[in-house]
Amino acid sequence: MLVDGQGRPLDSKQRPSAECLLHAQLYQRYADVHCVLHTHSMNQTVASLRFHAASGVELHNYELLKALEGYHSHLQRLQIPVLANDQQIPALVNAIAPRLAADSRAYLIDGHGMYGWGRDVASARRHVEAIEFMLSCELARSQ
């Protein structure tokens, strides 16, 4: 469904998902973000539970970092925040705001899934797929 920048429906009387505010936050914060994907894979969910105590996971020394816009070397570091899940979406929106860095491409919600974004559908999908792979590597390394 189409919504405005605050997550209000434009062409429907139906109510958007409560999580729509998490999408809207990213569109408001980053002028170049035109696609936000919210996914629920096993790796993302397990990684969110595994790395929640550390408040996130740092990805570095992966050649696949270069699949992310703005990353040109495996030596760069990407911090993926992990937030505590909260059924009160406005509280979740407030919790993530200070954790987003200029080069953020995704974040995890504990026991839930991942939000990944990009300038269009193709770049958002590429970011989600690359981060998914690197998270699976981190999980394998932590075993």
Secondary structure as UniProt FT lines:
FT   TURN            5..6
FT   TURN            18..19
FT   HELIX           20..29
FT   TURN            31..32
FT   STRAND          35..39
FT   HELIX           42..51
FT   TURN            52..55
FT   STRAND          56..60
FT   HELIX           63..67
FT   TURN            69..70
FT   TURN            74..75
FT   STRAND          77..83
FT   HELIX           89..96
FT   HELIX           97..99
FT   TURN            102..103
FT   STRAND          106..109
FT   TURN            110..112
FT   STRAND          113..118
FT   HELIX           121..142
//
